[in-house]
């Protein structure tokens, strides 16, 4: 049943990437990583966001994959944070 919720969450995030603001979808993808262990799908959502909305930014030296890198960095922070949280149940 947990895999069903994971798939449902990924579908909701992909739909959100198409219709919701980019920052809200990226924040939701990172927030969901608290509920699922090793939520690699969040990085895929970052790739989708970059594919849909990214443009070369001069302040980033023409780099386009801002959401992908940002979500990956935030996922690393969340995974380190989950180890130190007392209320987080380890499975």
N, C-alpha and C positions, 0 to 999 in steps of 0.2 A: 504494500500500500504506500510505503514511503517513496518508492520509485514513481508511482503515479503522481504524487504531489510534486516530485522533482520535475517530471516532464511537463506537468501543468504550469509550474513556475517558469520554466524555460519558454513555453509557448506564450505565456503572458508577457515575459520580458521582450520577446521578439516582436510581438504586437505593439508593445509599448515603445519599442525603438522606432516603429513606423509612425506612431500617432502622438506620442507624448514628447515633452521637451527632453532634449538629450541629457541634460544634467540630472533630471529626475529619474530617467531610466538607468543611468550609470549609478546613481545613489541607491536605487532599488536593487540593482544587481549586486552591489557590495553588501547591502544590508541583508540580503537573502543568504549570503555566505555564512552568516551566523547560525542559520538553521540547518544547513546541509554541510556535511563534511566534504572537503575537497571539491568545492563548487567551481570546476574549471569552465563551466558554461558561461560564467560571467565574463571571461576573457573573450569568448565567442561573441557575446553581446557587444563588447567593446569594438570588435572587428566590424560587426554589422553597423554600429553607430558611425564608425569612421568611413565605412563604405558608402553610407547614405549621405552623410553631412559634412565630411571633412574636406577642407580646402588647404592648400599649402599656406602656412603661416610664415610671414617674414620674420616675426619675432622668435620662431622656433627653427629658423634656418631652413624653411621649406619642408619641415617634417609634418606628415599628415596623420600619423597614428597616435594622436594625443589621447583619445579615450581608451584605446587599447593599453597603452603604457600606464596611464593613470589608474585604470581599474586593476591592472596587474600589481602595481605598487601598493594600492589600497588593500588588495587581497592578501598580500604578504604581511601588511600591518595587522589586518584582522586575524590572520592565522596565528601570528605571534601573540596577539592580545587574547585570543581564546585560550591559550595555554595558561594565562595568568588569572583568568576569571574563575572565581570559585563556583558560581552558579551554572557555568556551562557544563552540561553533561557530556562526558566523553563516551563514545560508543566503540 
